[in-house]
Amino acid sequence: MSAPWQVLLFALLGCSSGALRTAHFSAPLSWLDRARLNTLCDSGRLQLLQMLVLSNTEGGGRMELGMDAVDVLLESCPELCALGNLR
């Protein structure tokens, strides 16, 4: 398991109360794909998340996520009203 993936898991799922509402994760994210995003969403611990910003700091800022990733996030996070930087 990669170190950035472990950090993201801890940052988003480590909130023991499950009451995380706002998250901005800025790191090299070229490794973030649909399968890993599904792992985060399937945890059921992001139910109250209202804002999520994922910023790729690697050159070009590209990530292998598209509209299907947005759909997964909207289904898993019913309170989500702000989503940013998923390019």
Order of alpha helices (4+ residues) and beta strands (2+ residues): alpha-beta-alpha-beta-alpha-beta
